Amino acid sequence: MLLNKETGNNHILYSFRRCPFAIRARLSIYFSNNKCQIREITLKNKPEEFLKISSKATVPVLLTEDGAIIEESLDIMKWFLLKNDPLDIMRPYDYESPDELIGFFDRDFKFHLDRYKYSTRFDPQKKDEHRNAAVKILSKLENKMDDSAYIYGDKISIYELSILPFIRQFMLADINWYESEFDCKKIKLSLSRFIETNAFIVTMKKYNEWVLLREEAQYFPSY
């Protein structure tokens, strides 16, 4: 089912609210001043329609109005922001290769993050080991930042949209430890500043699970 033609944006995003990959995709829609239908799904109850269009069967997945399917979160971000980028979120691409650092977090940092945050699913005895490995990665990121606590320059960029959703998960794994023991001050400032923005608040708005609605479209962003 496509969006109502009155919206002018007949795209469909399959999303899961807490997934950091889906969060970054929604952020790109917000910052590109675009709009689409959002289909909130749960990973334990994936709808048949979603499984038919997605070979990877994980969120986010974007179905564009012309029928194209985009399955990688960073590709979704580029698809929206290269069309409209009023805040110049993509500017790091003019001078360096952001995909390298973003990909490093997607692989290495997430590997340790999962085993720290969900240690009972892996090896509980290695929880601290994986937390320490994650901290080493974050310390390197801390050193990349200047006093403004932005990863590139002095304002938000593709780096924050891509990486901060994972650092937020790291914080949520043990908030007390994060607040009292984690000493990367610039990263803590960057995250706290970001989660207080309207962009993040709108991005994290709750939607009803789509399989329970199907004929009732929901749209992102919704204020």
GUMIZA-33031 format. One record per atom (N, C-alpha, C): x negated, y, z. Coordinates in steps of 0.05 Angstrom, whole numbers, plus 5000, padded with zeros to 4 digits. Layout:
! residues N
XYZ
...
This chain:
! residues 223
498349765000
500050005000
498350255000
498650434981
497150674979
498450894996
496851105000
497951325016
500151465001
501651615015
503651795003
502251984985
503152024961
501852194941
501552484951
503152564970
503052834979
500452894993
499152695003
496552745017
494352814998
494552704973
492452754954
489952594959
489952414978
487552254985
488451964989
488551814968
489651544969
487451344976
486051384998
483951195006
484951055032
483950815036
484650655059
482150565073
481950625099
479650545115
480550335135
479350105134
479749895154
477749955176
478749975200
476950075222
477649925248
475749945266
476149845294
474950065312
476550165329
475950415344
473250415357
472450195371
470050195387
467550115371
467850015347
465549925332
463850165323
461250175330
459650405323
459350445293
459450235277
459350265248
461850395238
464150325250
466650445242
466850735252
465650785275
465651065286
464151245266
461851155257
460351325239
461851375212
463251175203
464851215179
467051425183
468451405206
470551605211
469351885215
467051895227
465752155230
465252285203
464352125184
463752235157
466352345144
468552215149
471152305138
471852575151
471452595177
472052835191
470253065181
467653025179
465853235172
465953315142
467153135126
467453195097
470153335092
471653385113
474353505111
476153345092
475853075094
477552905078
479652785096
481352615084
483452475099
484052215085
484752015101
485451755089
487351605107
488451395096
490051215113
488051045129
488751015154
487050845171
488550605180
487250375177
488450125186
486750005208
487750055232
486249955256
486749655260
484549515260
484849225263
483249135288
483748895297
482148775318
480548545306
478148505316
476448305304
477348025309
479147995329
480247725335
482847675320
483847875306
486347835292
486247985265
484347895248
483948035223
486247975203
487448185192
489748135174
488848015148
490547865135
489947725110
489147925088
490448155088
489848355067
486948455069
486048475094
483248565098
481248345089
481848095096
480047875089
479947835059
482047905045
482047865016
480248065001
479948305012
478348504998
475448525009
474948405032
472248435044
470848165046
468648145032
467047895033
465647865060
464948085073
463548075098
465448045122
467948135118
470048105138
469448245165
467948465163
467448635186
467948925179
468649085198
469249365193
466549525194
466649765182
468849875166
468749785137
471049805125
471349755096
473049975085
472150095063
473750315050
474750215023
477350235020
478650184994
479350454982
478050534961
478450794950
481050794932
481951024926
484451044911
484250924883
481750904872
481450784846
480850484847
481050374871
480750084875
477949994882
476050174884
473250094892
473250014921
471549824927
471249724955
468449784964
468149924986
465549994998
465449875026
463549695030
463449525054
461249605074
459449775067
457349855085
457850125096
457550155123
458250415135
456650645124
454050615120
452450835110
453250905081
454050715066
455050765039
457650925040
459350855059
461851005063
461251295070
459351335088
458651605096
457651765072
455951645056
454951785032
457151845012
458951655009
461151694990
462851934997
463351975022
464952215030
463352465031
460952455043
459452695047
458052805022
457552635003
456452724977
458552864961
461052824967
463252964953
463753234966
463453254992
463953505006
462453505032
460753695036
458953695059
458553985069
460754105079
460554395086
458554465108
457854275125
455854325146
453054225139
452754145114
450154045105
449153815122
450853635128
450153395144
448053225130
448053225104
446253055089
443553185083
442953415093
440553555086
437953405091
437753225110
435153075114
434352925088
436252855072
435552705047
434052875028
434053135031
432553315014
429553305019
428753205043
425953225051
424852955061
426452765069
425452515078
427452295072
427052055082
428651825076
430151735102
432351855108
433851785133
434651485135
434951355112
435751075112
433850905128
431350975129
429350815143
429850815173
430151055185
430651065213
433350955220
435351025204
438050925209
438150615207
436750505187
436650225184
435250085207
433150215217
431650115240
433550085264
435150285269
437050275291
439150065286
440050045261
442149845254
441049555259
438549515255
437349245259
436149215286
433949345291
432349295315
433749395341
434649645340
435949745364
438449585371
440149535350
442549395355
442049105365
439948985355
439148715365
438848715395
437348905405
436848915434
439349025449
440749205437
443149325449
445249105454
445748935435
447648715438
446948535460
444348465462
443448275482
443248395510
443248655511
443348805536
446248845545
447848955527
450649015534
452348765537
451848565521
453448315522
451648085530
450148125551
448147925559
449347655565
451847655575
453047395582
453547225557
453647345534
454047195509
451447085499
449247185508
446647105499
445046965521
443247115534
441647015556
441647215578
443247185599
443447375621
440747435634
438947245634
436347275647
434547465632
435247515606
433547695590
434847975587
436848025602
438348285600
436448525603
434848525624
433048745629
430848765608
430048535598
427948525577
428948665552
431448615545
432548745521
433149045526
433949115551
434349395557
431649545555
429549425564
426949555563
426049585534
426649395518
425849415489
427449635476
430049665483
431649875472
430650145481
429750165506
428650415516
426150495501
424450305494
422050365479
422750495452
424850385439
425750505414
426850785418
428450825439
429551085445
427351285452
425251195465
423051375472
421751485446
421551315426
420351405400
422251615387
424751565389
426651765379
426452025394
426252005420
425952245437
423552415428
421452285421
419052425412
419352555384
421352465369
421852585343
423452845346
424852875369
426453115373
424853345383
425653585376
424453825389
426253905412
425754145423
427254225447
430254265442
431054285417
433854325411
435454065415
434053845418
435253575422
436853485398
436153585374
437153475350
435053305337
435853105322
433952915310
432553045286
433953225272
432853355249
433653645249
431653825252
432254105252
433654195277
435354395274
436654515298
439754485297
440754295283
443654245283
444253955275
446753885278
447553605273
447053525244
446353275241
445853175214
446752885212
446152755189
446852475185
445652295206
443452385218
442252225239
444052195264
445152415273
446952405296
449452235291
450552275267
453052135261
452451835260
450051755251
449451475248
448451335273
446851485289
445451355311
446851395338
448051625343
449151675369
451451475377
452951375358
454951165367
453650925380
451250855372
449850625384
448650705411
447650945413
446551045439
448851065459
451151135450
453451145468
454050865480
453850665463
454250395473
452150315493
449650405488
447550355507
448150485534
449250725534
449950865558
452150705572
454150615557
456450485569
455850215581
453650095572
452849835583
452349835613
451350065623
450850095652
450550395657
452850525661
452750825663
451150915687
451350775709
449850855733
446850845728
445950635715
443050615709
442250835689
443950875669
443351075648
443051355661
444851415679
444851685691
442551725711
441751515725
439751535746
436951455737
436751265718
434051155712
433051225684
434851255665
434051315638
433051595636
430551635628
429251905630
428752045604
430051955582
429852095557
431852335557
430852555567
432652785571
433852905546
432352905525
433353025500
435552845488
435152585490
437252395480
439752425497
439452445523
441752475540
443252735534
441852945529
443053205521
444453175495
443153055476
444353015449
446952865451
446952645466
449352475468
451652625483
450952745505
453052875521
454253115506
452653255491
453653475475
455453375453
454753145441
456253045418
458952935427
459052785449
461552665457
463552865468
462653105472
464453325480
465553485457
464653425433
465553575409
468353495401
469753675387
472353605376
472053385356
469853375341
469453175321
469552895333
468152865356
468152595368
470852535381
472052725394
474652685407
476752595386
476752725363
478652655342
477952375331
475452325327
474452075316
475251835334
475351875360
475851665379
478751645387
480551795373
483351775379
484351485375
486151395392
487151125390
489351105369
489250895354
491350835334
492550565340
495050525332
496350265336
495150065317
495049815326
493949605309
495649575284
494349575261
495749575236
497549335231
496649095239
498248855234
500948865247
501249035267
503749065281
505549265267
504449415247
505949625234
506449555204
504349535190
504249475162
505649675144
508149725148
509649905130
509550195141
508350235164
508250505176
505350605174
504850785156
502150885151
501251065174
498651045181
497451225199
495051355185
494451605192
492451755178
490251855196
487851855184
485551965198
484352185181
483552415193
483952485221
486852565227
487552535252
490152625262
489752785287
490853025288
490353205310
492653215330
